[in-house]
Each structure stands twice: as structure tokens, then as C-alpha cells.
Amino acid sequence: MTLRSASRLASRRRSASGFSLAEMMVSLTIFSLLMGMIVEFSVESSKNMYLSEQKCTINKDMRNLTSQMSDDARDANFFVMYSNYTMAARTTASQELLQANSGDFLVLVTYGTPPSTLKFNIRPVASIVGYYRAPYQTNQTVIDPITGQAAVGLEPVRKFTLTVGNGLAANQYLLATGSADLPAGGTATTLEALLPDASQATIDSHTIVVQLAQGLADGCLFHNFWGKSVMLNGKIVQGNNDTSVHDTYNFTISPRG
């Protein structure tokens, strides 16, 4: 047998015997490192994608809230603020928050056309738009996605729109110069008496415009700026227990007056 033939035979024997233990260990180590890098990359990519989606949702919430509040303020004649939406916080005019105060319940009011039968210019309220923060309830099907329970500090922003009847018999009037100035069939009342009740059924019926928000102005969402403008100062949150995203939101509106 020649030297070349012996070399070929030895090479065939090595090939037939497969990988050695050392070669297999090296291969498995390299494979494990590659798989770990792939898994880590996939997890990080999924997390970044999730965060991007939540940031987009926050930006959408901000644009939606800005658009709605701008339109409502443009139509409103004046605004009133209360500390919160509970009945105990807004039963009388004395509970209306004056300039430099902050609260979680904003009311935008639009006047209607005064009836010609009035002695004085008592203007009827035509519509009311309210924005307020109210916590999710534990018995609701949708609750705080961050904590999985009734929210503490982080609460949804809800909105209601109330149209007040403009007929003389059904109309409601702000109590101004007295009931003697009201037309036949008119009813004198206060702004607080026109607001919706604070029952859970009523709250659930109001539209959620922001899923989760936290007030930053003394812990409240709205700030009365010199009685002429409303500054919304808060933190909007999206996400879950593991990963949450938030962004600060500052916006000012002024009713047309």
C-alpha cells in the first residue's frame, strides 16, 4: 500500500467516526450563544415595539383631548371648576374654584339666546360640557391596566355633553336678577343643579377620552389661571404592570367669553 493510499484510508476512517466530543461541545456552545443572542434581540425588539405603540397611543390621546377641548372652549362663554366630580364637591356656587386653584372637574358653559319676553338680559344655558377624572371601579369590566384594580392617582378622564332645552316651558335659567324676570314657564336654577348626578351608572355612561391620567397641579388636572383660562397640567400613562409609558401634557384653553 502506498503512502497516498494509507492517507486516504485514514481520512475515510476519521470521517466515518463523526464529531469528537470536543467538537460537539464547541458547536453546542456556539449554537447556545447564537440562540441567546437571537432570543435577546427578539425580546428587546418586541419591548421596543410595544413601547413605541404605547407612545403613539399617548400622542393620539393628547391630540384627541386637545382637539375636543379646543372646540368646546371655542364655543363656551365661561368655565367653572370644582375640586372633583362627587356631589359633595359641587352642590353650591360657593364650591366653585376661583383663580389660582386646581381641581379635577372642569365645566364649560355656553349661553343660549335670551327670550324677548325677559325684562332683563337673563341668558339661558344652552349646553354644558364637562371634563373630569374619576377612578375605575373594581366591579367594572375594564379597570386600571397598570394596577389591575381600582386606580389610585392614575384615573381616566371622562367627558359629558349636556344640551339644555331651549323652549320656554322646559328651559333652565341661571338665577341672576330674580325669578320675577323669568318668562312664563321659565325655571330659575343654579348651574350646579344642571350638572349630571354622580352615580356609577351615570359615570359609566360618560365617554373616556384618556385612559389614564395623573394631575400635576397640586395633584389635580385643571388649574384656574386668573379666572380667564384653564391650564391642563398632567401625566398621561399607557402600558401595563411590567412596562408602562408616560408623558407630561400641558395645554391651555380660554372660553370665548
N, C-alpha and C positions, 0 to 999 in steps of 0.2 A: 504494500500500500504506500502510495506516495505521500509526501508531506502535505500537499494540497488536498488530497482526498481525506486525510486524517483531520484537517482543519474544518473541512465542510461537515464531516460526521459529528465533530464536537459541537459545531454551531447548531446542527439539527437537534442534538440532544438537549441543548440549553433551551431552544425554542419550545420543544415538546414538554419540558418540565414546568412552563408557565412562569408567573412572577414570584420572586422571592418574598419572604416575609418583610424584609426591609423596604422593598419596592412598594408593597401593598400599604405599609404604614405611611410612607411618604405620600402615596397617591391619596389615601384617605384623609390625611392631614390637609393637603392642598384642597381637596374637594370640600372638606368641612369649612375651611376658611372662605372659599368661594361662596358656599351656600349661606354662611353667616353674613357675608357682605351683601349678598342679594336680598336676604330677609331684612337686614337693617335698612337697606336702601328702599325696599318696598314699604316698610313701616313708616319710615321718615317721609317718603313721598305721599303716602296716604294721609299722614298727620298734617303735612303742609297743605295738601289739597283741601282737607276738612277745615283748616284754619282760614284758608282763602275763601271758602264758601261762606263761613260764618261772618267774615269781614264784609263780604259782598251783601249778606243779609242785613248787617248793621247799616251799611251805606244805603241800602234800599229803605230800611226803616227811617233813617234820617231824612231822606228825600221825601218819603211819603208824609212824614209828620210835618216837615217844613212846608210842603205844598198845601196840605189841608189847613194848617194853622194860618198860613198867609192868606188864603182865600177867605177863611172865616173871619179873620181880623179885618180884612178889607171891607167886608160887609157890615161889620159891627159898629155900633155907635159908642159903646163903652164896655168896660170889663169890670168884673168883681171877682175877688179871690177869697177863699176860705182855707182854713188850716187843713181840712181833709173832707172826704165825701160823707162822713157819717152825719146822721140827722142832728146829733147833739152839737155839731160844729157849725151848723148853718140854719138855725131856726129864726134868728132875728138879724136885722140890719147891723146891730152892734157887733156882730161877729165877723163882719166884712173886714178884711185885712187892708189897712191903709199903706201908704208908701213906705218903702224900706222893710216891709215884712215879707216873709216867704210862706208858701203853702203848697198843698198838693191838689187843690181843686180850683180850676180856672173856669169862669163863666163869661162868655162873650154874648152881649145882648144887642139885638137890632130892633129899632123902633119901627112902628108902622105909621100910617097916615092918620093924623088926628081927625076925628069926625067933625063935621062942620057944625054940629049942634052944641059943641062944647063952648062954655063961656070963656075958658082959658085954654091955653095950649097944653093940655094934658095928653101926652103921647102914649098910645097903647104899645105894649110889647108885641112885636110880630113874631120873633123867633129867638131861641136861646140855644147856644152850642156850648157844651161843657166838655172839658178835658180833666181827667183826674187819675190818680194812682190808687188802685185797690188791690189787696193781696188775693192770690189764688186761694180757693177754699179746698180743704182736704177731701171733700166729697165730690169735687169736680173731676171730670174725666181727663181734663188737661190741667196739669199743675206745674209748678215751678220746675223747668227742665234742669236747673242747676242742682237743686237740693232734693228734688223728687217729693217735696212736701209743700205745705203752705209757705209762701215766701216770707222772708224776714229781711226787710230793707230793699230787696230786689222785688219789684212788683210791676205788673203790666199797666200800661197807660191805656185807658178806655175813653171812648168818646160817645156822646149822645147828642142828638139834634131834636129840639122840641119846637114845633110850629104852634103858635097860639092863634086860636080862631079870630078872624078879623071882623066877624059880624057883631053888630052892637049888642045883640042879646047874649051872645056867647063869649064876647071879648073879656079880657082881663086887663085892668089898668093899674099902673103903679100909683100908689097912694101919694098924691102930690098936694094939690091945693084943697082937697077935701071931696067927699062924696057928693056934695051939692053941685059940683061942676061936672058930674058924670052925666052922659046922655041916658035916656030911658032904657032900662035893661042892662046898662053897664055895671060892672062889678069892680069896686076898689079892692086892691090887694097889695101885697108886698112881693118883691122879686123872689124872696125865699119861698113863698107859698107856691110859686110856679115851678120850682125845681122838682125833678122826679124823686120818688122815695128811695131809700137806701136798702131796700130788701134785697136778698141774694138773687131772687128771680129777676129783679129789675137790673141789677148789676150784670148778671149773666147775659141779659139781652143787649147790652151796650157793646159796641164794636171795639175790639182790641186793635189799637193802631201800632203799639210797640209791645213785644212780648215781655221784655224785662227791662226795667229802668230803675236807677237809683238816684235820688235827689242829692245835689251837691251844695245847694244854697241853704245852709242850716239844716241839711238833711232833707230838704224839700225840693220839688222840681221847678216850681214857679216863684219868681221874685217880682214884687211890685216896685217898679222903677219910677219914682216920683208921681205915681198915680196916673201916668200917661202911657207907659209902655210896660210890657211884660217880658222879662228875661227868663228864658228857659235854660236852666243850667243843670245838666245831669249826666249820668253814665249809662249808656245802652249796652246790654250784655246779651251774648248769644253763646251757645255751646252746651256742655254737659258737665257732670261731676269731674270727669277726667281732664277735659280740655275745654276751657272757656275763653272767649274773646270779648274784649270790651273796648269802648272808645268814648271819649268825652264829647258831649254835644252842647254847644252854646248857640242860642238863637234868640233874637228879639223881635217882637211884633208890637204894633201900635194900632189900635182901632182908629177908624177914620174920624170919630168924634161927631 
